[in-house]
Amino acid sequence: MAGRSLVNAGAPLPGRVPEHPSAASVVAAEIKGLMARGERDLARDRFGALVALLQRRALRVAFQYLRNPADADEAVQDAFVKVFLHIEQYREELPFDGWFARVLVNASLDRLKSRTRQQRWLAQPADEDDERRVEHVAATDASTERRLLARERWDQVSRAVAGLPDRQRLVFTLSHVDEQTPAEIAAATGMSAATVRVHLFRALRKLRGALGDDA
């Protein structure tokens, strides 16, 4: 994960620890125990259950950032690989769901940055024929233009989200991308609902400042 530490991703959060761990937290703790005992093959088999629990939601979150199914799938796979390789860093008294969400968001943003660099490198000046074709599409397919503008706008949002502090980025993603309520975010991260609201307020204020009043 370029420029980020999984240790920071697993750092303790202020607030309560949920009394009833999620299914993902229970399975993750089992996998960590197997790895600690050197039972790597059993841990790998058990990891399949963790993937099954989280993959659908993870793909939805990654797609919201990347807007491309193949890129989203690769980001999710990157996140799962990093989690398996660094499962010993997971703190069992904390919700695994929040830890995984951090890793996933960072993996998605890293892939977005990589894709942006690649697109810039591959970009070539358009010739006159290309320009005429673009003008034709813009004139005859307004829906295509709207989709392109929407994607460009979301790319701007994603870059702004990448600049948020870790907890604000996590809360914004769970709230506005994964559409979770403050109570659900609190359960997934171990924060209190009040702390969730504070981080969300600060994240939105910073995003509005970065994107303008229409953010």
N, C-alpha and C positions, 0 to 999 in steps of 0.2 A: 504494500500500500504506500504509494509515493508520498513522502513527506509527512506521514502520520504514524503514530505508534498505537499498536493494539493494547499496550499497557494503559495509555490514556483512555482508550475506548472502554476499558473495563474499570476505570477509576470510580470510587464510590460516589454516589449521588447523595445530596442532602435529603433528609426526609425519612419516612418510615420504610421498613422492609415488609413487604406483603406477608401476611400470615399463611396464605395458601399459594404456594408456588405454581406457576403455570406448567402445563404439560411439557413445554419446551425446556423450562428450567430443570424439571425433574430428569428428563432424558439427557440434557447437557451435563448434569452432575454425574450421571451414570457413566457417560463417555469419559469425562475427566478422571473418574476413579479407575476405569479400565486402562486408560493411558498411563496413569500413575503406577499401576501394577505391571506395566509392560505388556498388556494384552491388546496389542495394537490391532490385530485382525478382528477381534471381537468388538473393539471400539469402532472400527470402520463399518462393521455390519450394523452396529447400533446407530451409527451416524445416519444411516438411511432413513430411520424413523424420524430423526430430527429434520432432515430435508423434507420429508413428506408433510410434516407439520407446518413448515414455514415457506415452502417454495412458491405456492400460489400467491400469497400476499407479497412475498419478496419480488416476484416478477412484476406485479402491479406497480409497486413503488419504483423499481428500477426503470420501468417503461415510462413512467411519468417524467423522469429526468432525461431519458435518452431518446424517447419517441421513435424507437426502432426495436422491433422484437429481437433481432439477432444480437444487437448490442446489449439489450436488457438481459437476455439469457446469459451472455458472457459475463456481465457484471455480477449477476447472481451466483454463477459458478465460481467467479473469483472470490466472492464473499464467503461462500461455503468452504472453499479450499483454505482460505486464511483462518477461518474459525477452527477447522479441524487441526491445522498445523499449530495453532496457538491456544488450544482449548485449555491448557494448563493456566492461562492467564485469567480465565473466567473465575470470578468470585462467586461461590455458590450461595452466599447469603443475599445476593442481588438478583433481580430478575434477568434471566438470559435474554428475553425478548428485546429489552432496551439495548443490551450489549450488541446483539446481532444487528439491530437497526442501525447503530452507529457504523459498524463495519460495512453494511450494505450501502448506506448513503455515501460513505467515503469511496467505496469501490465504484459506485455509479458516477460520482463526480470526477474521479480519476480517469475513468473511461471517456467521459465527456470531454475533459481537457485533452486527452490523447487524440480523440477524434477531431477536435478543433484544430490541433496542430497539424494533423495529417491532411485535413482539408485545405489548410492554408498552403502547405507544401505542394499539394497537387494542383492548386488553382492555377489556371492559365488565362491570359487575356482573351476575351471573347472576340471573334472576328465579326464582320458585318452580318454574315448569314446567321450566326448564333444570336446576335442582337435582334435581328428581325424575327427569329423563331420565338425568342423570349417575349417580344412585344406582342406577337400574335397570341401566344398563350395567355398573357395578361389581359388582352382585349377580349378574348373569347371564353375564358374560364375564370370567372370571378371567384368561384369557390376555391380553386387552386391557389389563387393569390391570397385569399384569406387564410388558407391552411399554412402557406409559407410564412405569412406575417405572424400567425399564432405561434409557429415553431420558433421563429426568430425571437419573439417576445419571451417565450418560455426559456430559451437559451440564455437570455439576459437575466431572467429570474434565477436560473440555476447557478449562473456565475455569481450572482449576488448572495445566494444561499451558501455557496462554498466559502464566502468570506465571513459568515457568521461564526461566533464562538460555538464550541462543540455542542453544548446543551441546548442553546437556542436553535441550532440547525436541526438537532434531533426532534425537539418539540414541534418546530414548524413542519417538518416532514410528516410526523405522525398525525398532526392536526389537519394540514391542508393537502397533503398528498395521500396519506392512508385514511384520512377522514375519521380519525378517532376522536372521541370526546375527551375533555380534560380528565375525567374519572378513569377512562380507559388508558390514557397515557400515564397517569399516576400508577396504575396497576402494572403497566408494562415496564416502567423505569424505576420504580421505588421512590420517586419524588412524591411530595404531597400535591394535592390538586391545586392548592394556592401557589406553590412553587411553579407548577406547570403553567399557570395563567401568567405569572410574572415573566417567565422566559418567553412565552408566546407573545406577550405585549412588547417586550424588548426586541424580539426578532422582527415583528411586523414594523415597528418604528424604524429599525435600521434598514429594512428592505425598502420602505417608502422613501427614506432618505437617499438610498442608493439608486432607486429606479425613478424617482420623481413622484409628484403628488398623485399620479394616476395609477400607482402600483396597487 
